[in-house]
Amino acid sequence: MKIGTAIAIYFVVWWIVLFAILPLGVKNAHEAGETTLEGNEPGAPVKHQMGKKALITTVVAAIVFAIIYYSIQYFWPWIVDPK
């Protein structure tokens, strides 16, 4: 696998994992027991914790990418050209 292809696959995997991780641990103002000011969305998250979620996303995406890379390197030639 070329480096450009690997980077592109990791980039796509990272974004997919990010969208899977984003809703975890989010509480809106109503669930947290806080009041909202007039004009603010009551469903908006109180603490989004994006730094923590970006770090978790990076680790999980690296694991998923490693599985994809291993599968492509070692199983794809066997599937395409079984001898």
TAZI-V163819 format. One line per field, one symbol per residue. psi: psi as a letter, one per 40 degrees, with the letter a starting at -180 (. if undefined). Layout:
psi=???
This chain:
psi=hiddddddddddddddddddddehehhidddefiiiiheiheeiidhdfdddddddddddddddddddddddddddddddgh.
